[in-house]
Amino acid sequence: MSETHNAAGEPDLSSFRDVQISPDFTELRRRFRRFVFPMTGLFLAWYFLYVLLADYAPSFMSTKVFGNINVALLLGLGQFVSTFAITMIYVRWANRQIDPAAERMRQLIEGEGL
């Protein structure tokens, strides 16, 4: 496949296929996957731990921590807290790591240059 270049020497990304095989897009996709897949795995492990404890360790989960608050309630609320924390971490990470590179790619694709 021959690749044409614009005046700035950057490759002319004129089709979706050109974009997909470009080194910049490959790097962008690699960065995204290196963050998202481990974070998803960690969250799913945490979630399944909660489900398994609820099913196989009901006496542990019903242990009172204080008043009517038990371990199951605290871990259940922890699921919500961890979901919001992961979202905030992802947004901060994407703003620094993904968005600038995606913006550079958009400019190249749309021919705006840098």
QUINOR-V979947 format. One line per field, one symbol per residue. psi: psi as a letter, one per 30 degrees, with the letter a starting at -180 (. if undefined). A space follows every 50 residues. Layout:
psi: ???
This chain:
psi: kkkllaefgkkjifleeeeegkeeeeeeeeeeefeeeeeeeeeeeeeeee eeeeefheeefgkkekbgkleeeeeeefeeeeeeeeeeeeeeeeeeeeee eeeeeeeeefgfa.
